[in-house]
Amino acid sequence: MYPVEKNRFQVRKLEITDKSKGFIELLQQLSVCDSVSDKQFEERFLELNSYGDDHIVCVIEDDRSGKIIATGSIFIEKKFLRNCGKVGHIEDVVVDASARGMQLGKKIIKFLTDHAHAVGCYKVILDCSLGNKAFYEKCGLKQKGIHMTMYFV
């Protein structure tokens, strides 16, 4: 368990060097995430970076261990509805199992929702499991609708 210190865990944007700091291994705690080569990581990183503010991946690095211990992402959908409004889609939020309970997930959600608000989104949405509903409600989100999925793989 990591000791809690104010300002120790700052949210920042993903950097190209974060692969070597356990970023992929952290994602594996969330879902299926096969190994990613350095070349694949660099190509995807550069692609996402090219989208500017329309796709942000953020992380929290433990400044003592140098390990990435929390992450989340947001992409901005541009719509015709609501006077050509924008919607932020939050995805891939995960906190390392050893660092849970330290409010790091809330920091990630706040960073992502603040970004969505700053770029003019009228709402943010995310899908989550029933087990994570209470966490997201504590972050200010509300349940609306039903989640539907079609997997192709």
C-alpha positions in Angstrom: 0.0 0.0 0.0 1.3 3.5 -0.9 1.4 6.1 2.0 -0.9 9.0 1.3 0.8 12.4 0.9 -0.9 15.5 -0.3 0.3 16.5 -3.8 2.3 13.4 -4.2 0.1 12.0 -7.0 -0.4 14.5 -9.8 -2.5 13.8 -12.9 -0.7 14.5 -16.2 -1.0 13.6 -19.8 0.5 10.3 -21.0 4.1 10.5 -22.2 6.0 8.3 -24.7 8.2 7.0 -21.9 5.2 5.8 -19.8 5.2 2.4 -21.5 8.4 1.5 -19.6 6.7 2.7 -16.3 4.1 -0.1 -16.3 1.3 1.6 -18.3 0.4 -1.5 -20.3 0.5 -3.7 -17.2 -1.9 -1.3 -15.5 -4.3 -1.5 -18.3 -4.2 -5.3 -18.0 -5.8 -4.9 -14.6 -8.8 -3.4 -16.4 -9.4 -5.6 -19.4 -7.8 -7.8 -22.0 -4.6 -6.0 -23.1 -2.1 -8.1 -24.9 1.5 -7.2 -25.0 2.3 -4.1 -27.0 5.6 -3.7 -28.7 7.6 -0.5 -28.3 6.9 0.3 -32.0 3.1 -0.3 -31.6 3.1 1.9 -28.5 5.0 4.7 -30.2 2.7 4.5 -33.3 -0.5 4.6 -31.2 0.9 7.3 -28.9 1.8 9.6 -31.9 -1.6 8.9 -33.5 -3.5 9.9 -30.3 -1.3 12.9 -29.8 -2.1 14.1 -33.4 -5.8 14.5 -32.2 -4.8 17.2 -29.8 -7.5 18.0 -27.3 -9.9 15.6 -28.9 -8.3 12.5 -27.3 -6.4 12.7 -24.0 -4.9 9.9 -22.0 -4.0 10.9 -18.5 -1.9 9.1 -15.9 -0.8 9.3 -12.3 2.8 8.4 -11.7 4.1 7.4 -8.3 7.0 9.8 -8.0 8.8 7.5 -5.6 8.6 4.2 -7.6 8.3 5.8 -11.1 5.4 3.5 -11.7 2.2 4.5 -13.5 -0.5 3.7 -10.9 -3.7 5.2 -12.4 -5.0 6.1 -15.9 -8.1 7.2 -17.8 -8.9 8.6 -21.2 -11.4 10.9 -22.9 -12.2 11.4 -26.5 -14.4 14.2 -27.8 -17.3 13.4 -30.1 -18.4 16.3 -32.3 -22.1 16.3 -33.0 -24.8 18.1 -35.0 -27.2 17.9 -32.0 -27.2 20.8 -29.5 -26.0 23.4 -31.9 -23.1 21.2 -33.1 -22.2 20.4 -29.5 -19.5 18.1 -28.1 -19.7 15.1 -25.8 -16.8 13.7 -23.9 -16.5 9.9 -23.7 -14.5 8.7 -20.7 -12.9 5.3 -21.1 -10.3 3.0 -19.6 -10.2 4.3 -16.0 -8.1 2.0 -13.8 -6.2 2.4 -10.5 -3.5 -0.1 -9.6 -4.8 -2.6 -7.1 -2.2 -1.6 -4.6 -3.2 2.1 -4.8 -7.0 1.8 -4.5 -8.8 3.8 -1.8 -6.5 6.8 -2.1 -8.9 8.9 -4.2 -6.7 8.5 -7.3 -9.7 7.5 -9.4 -11.5 10.6 -8.4 -8.5 12.7 -9.5 -8.5 11.0 -12.9 -12.2 11.6 -13.3 -11.9 15.2 -12.3 -9.0 15.8 -14.7 -11.0 14.3 -17.6 -14.3 16.0 -16.8 -12.5 19.4 -16.3 -10.9 18.8 -19.8 -14.3 18.1 -21.3 -15.8 21.2 -19.8 -12.8 23.3 -20.9 -13.2 22.2 -24.5 -16.9 23.0 -24.5 -18.6 19.6 -24.0 -22.2 19.8 -22.8 -21.9 16.4 -21.1 -19.6 13.5 -20.5 -20.6 9.8 -20.6 -19.0 6.5 -19.6 -20.0 2.9 -19.3 -19.2 1.0 -16.2 -20.0 -2.2 -14.4 -22.7 -2.3 -11.8 -20.0 -2.7 -9.2 -18.4 0.6 -10.1 -21.7 2.6 -10.2 -21.3 3.9 -6.6 -17.8 5.2 -7.3 -18.9 7.1 -10.4 -21.9 8.6 -8.5 -19.4 9.9 -5.9 -17.6 11.6 -8.8 -20.8 13.4 -9.8 -22.1 11.1 -12.6 -25.6 9.8 -12.7 -27.0 6.6 -14.2 -29.0 7.2 -17.4 -30.2 4.6 -19.9 -29.0 1.1 -20.6 -25.6 0.1 -21.9 -25.6 -2.0 -25.1 -22.6 -3.7 -26.6 -21.7 -5.7 -29.8 -18.2 -7.2 -29.8 -16.6 -8.2 -33.1 -13.7 -10.2 -31.7 
